[in-house]
Amino acid sequence: MCDYSLQNVSSRPATVGDQLVTRDFRTGTRGFADIECPSVAVCVLPGTEIAFPEGLPVARRGLLGWRRKPVRYYAAIFRQINKDILNVHHDALEFPDGRVMLLTTIAVGQKATVLQLPARPRTPAEAQAQQRVAYAG
């Protein structure tokens, strides 16, 4: 399942080479959608490598909260954060400089490509890290 706000949206798992676009699903969240079928959410496993062919501009704040020139990222690793807290957004992107941003904060219409899925886990700890958040309901 994708982020908790997408439980009632048609979805499918991501595969290598998928062409995605960020979309507002009108459920209180944004997520990745299939570029050919934007009504279908694409669920990405933690550890998946994603490319942004046009670059993903991210505004940065300087001292005193002033905006600085946006940074443009071309790759990220999909992560889930705050997995122990229910009813909050978990889907996030980790950029090469270590910055982590919730997927819901990324602008709508950003194109992305799935480069690589995470390796199969070899230990119980790796398996747990790759599990998506489970929701009761």
N, C-alpha and C positions, 0 to 999 in steps of 0.2 A: 504494500500500500504506500502511496505517496504521503506527503505531509498531512497532518490530521484534517485540515480543511478540505482536502480533496477526496475524502472517503466516498462521497456520493457522485463522483465524476468518473466517467469511463476512463480506464487506464490500461497501460500495458508496460511490461518491463523494457528497459533500454537495451539496445544491442549495438555492437561496434559498427560505426559508420552512420548511425542515425543522424539525420538532419533535424535539429530541434529549434524551437523559438520560445522565448519567454512569453508567457501569456497570463493575463488576469482571468481567472476562472470564475469570477463573481461569487466566490465562496469565502471571501476574506483572505485569500492568499493568491500568490503568483507561483507559477511553476513552469516546468518545461512541457511543451506540447510538440506533437509530431507536426512538422512543417507542412506536410501534405494533408493532414487531418487535424486541424487545430483544436477540435473539440475533445481530443483524446490526450489525457495527461500521460507523460512518459515518466515512469518511476525509475530513478537512478540509484544504484547501490552505492553505499559509502565506499570511497576509494576509487571510484570511476574517474578517469581523466577526461577532461572536456576541453575542446579548443573553441575559441571565439575568433573566426576568420577575419572579422572586421574590427576586432578589438573590443573590449568591454570597458567603456569609460567609467571610472569611479571617482566621484568628487572626494577630495580629502580636505580635512580641516587643519589649519595651522594653529599657531598659538592664538589665544583669545577667541577661538572659534571662527576665525576668518577663513574663507575658502581659498584654497590654493589651486593651482592648475590641476585638472583631473589627471589621474594616472590611467593609462590604457593597458589592460591586461589581455593577453592572447591565449592564456591557458589557466586552468584551475583544476583542483581535485574536489570532487563532491564529498561533503562530510555531513554528518548529523551531529548537532550539538545539543546540549541540555536534555539528553535523552531521559533523564530521571524526572523531568518536570512535565506533567501532563498538560494538555491544552495550550501549548505554546508552539510556535514554529520551530522546527528542528532542522530543516533542510538548509544547507549553507554551502558556500564555495570558499575554498582555501586557495589563495593566490601564491605565486612563487616567493613573494617576500614575507609570507607567513600571515598576512592579513586574512581575516575570516569575516565574511559578510553573509547575512541571511539571504536566501534566494528571494524572499518576498520583497527585499529592498532593491533588487535589480530592475531596471527599467523594462517595460513591456516592449517586445519586438526585437530583442537581442538574439541574433542567430548563433547557434552553437552546433558542434559536431562531437559525437562520442568517439574518442580516440581509442580508449582501452578500458575494459572492465577490470575490476580488481581480481587479483590472483585468487585461486581457491585457497581457503584457509588451511594451514597446516597444524594449528594448535587451537585449543578451545578459546583462548583469548583472542586470536585472530578471527575466529568464527563469530564471537560475540561482538567484536568491533564492526563487523560487516553486516550485522543484523539491522534491519530497519526497525524503527520504533513500532511496537505492537500496541494496538488500541483495543480496549474492551468496548463493546458497544453493540 
